[in-house]
């Protein structure tokens, strides 16, 4: 299997969150989406660690020099994502979101899975979850209405950077899985299992977070307005759902959804000569 060239490299970057820089409902003032993003951010540190372990376990079986280079970039990017989301999660915890509990649960669940299933299935889980993150990332990068939800805080910056790098390395875990002989059947079942787990986690943790940490959840007007807005969320649009479902097609590959132009545009936007995040690079 010949792997096409992809520029996947680690950026040394730091984000800061000065005291008082984030308001309670930091996603455009929206109640539900603020809790959803906090839950997702809490899953990232243990999730990225799991992705790194799953890919690294098979790294010595990758023989293609191009894929070897991409694996190194993938690991570096994922380690950096986890580190930066730990910092964000601490700020969210201080604001009242239960990010520590969510992270602890995800860490336990993934480590328990590693004890119970073969390493190749863990790699299939990783490839499936990478499809979720890349699909959401490309929705964020391609839709102005999705970007408007993020406001102008440091949360916007970290999520745009994270989205760019998820788009850059979206095929790496998938290609490693294929390179080590992963089957189509296991790949599809890995996606179905992870879909149930991820969607169930986000819905359940968001409900608990709202019920036990946020008095605004008991304001019926505020809650209903937020739920109504969620129905029109760009992240739940038909094209996003179709891209997610495409993973179960025979012969699917992440490159079936070409993101070359999108990635190049956002590399320039964020890290070009006048990029908005150049001052965040260390």
Protein Blocks (a to p, Z undefined) as FASTA:
>chain_A
ZZdddddddddddddddehkacfblggoiaklmmmmmmmmmmmmmmmmmmmmmmmmmmmm
pmbfklmmmmmmmmmmmmmmmmmmmmmmmmmmmnopakklmmmmmmmmmmmmmmmpcfkl
mmmmmmmmmmmmmmmmmmmmmmmklmmmnomafklmmmmmmmmmmmmmmmmmmmmmmmno
pafklmmmmmmmmmmmmmmmmmmmmmmmmmmmomklmmmklmmmmmmmmmmgfklgmklm
mmmmmmmpghiafklpccklmmmmmmmmmmmmklcklmmpZZ
